Amino acid sequence: MPRKPPEPLTSAPLAYENPAFLNSPDGRIIRILSEYSEPLARFRRERIRDTVVFFGSARFHALDEANQNLELLENTGSVQRAPAQEQPARPPDIEQGTASELSLRRAKAAVEMARYYEDARRLAFLLTQWSRTIKSRRHRFVVTSGGGPGIMEAANRGAYEAGGKTVGLNIRLPFEQYPNPYITPSLNFEFHYFFMRKYWFAYLAKALVVFPGGFGTLDEMFEILTLAQTRKLAKSMTVVLYGSSYWKEVINMDVLVDKGTISPRDLDLFKPADSPEQAFEILKEDLTLNHLQPESTAPEPESDEAPEIARTRR
């Protein structure tokens, strides 16, 4: 028996417009390349030459900056509050003697983190104020953060208040979270892949400021230090560890030297700072010495549209 004539077919979707393919395992390479090419195009369009990256805790969110009350967030970058038993003790609880030992420790830490928030904000302001005076056809040493709350918000906020552009490299997480409002809208990014986000942190950076933080902060800090230690970056990268009391308590670098796991000279890969003014002077001196002075005698680049390339050694 003859088959019925088939129904007319509609046009097949173009591969780059086919969501089933793009979101499949087979389309992963396209998604990865998109997280390289799209940010690169935007950095070119916004004329960003290089950056200074701020890292630090995202778990503390300012409730009232006037009295520096803080709340602890449920997870890194989350908009949800942590459980009540994990929150810093409030003054009434302390006065009534109902605060737990954990909440008392958190209350003490909250005051410390509030200071770091304001210090990051002040440092970003000073850095942006100075970088805007540099004569260049592209934006220099643009303050960049992970785009979330806490120290990241403080850095973007300080740059915003100084009238400069500021970058936020957010990551999509399996819980509700939003970019902070101080990021320049055209430089607000969201990544799916952590390794592509890390790539963009390192790619344009000429300096890194590491404020007190947790796993994410430690991860990013040690990755950059490892690249510098192994001489994989063909550029000078200044690393400032902000808050020496915190870092001495959290990491004993001298033990690593004593045990022979790092060289004594590896301690020169970073510089401590305890005030915004001290950190700013370190950044200004190193950025001028390593990047601005050499450029003053170098020939003009063929194109002023491309961002500065963070080359690796072959």
Summary of the structure (lengths in Angstrom):
residues: 314
radius of gyration: 22.9
end to end distance: 68.4
largest distance: 91.6
contacts: 940
relative contact order: 0.14
helix: 47%
strand: 15%
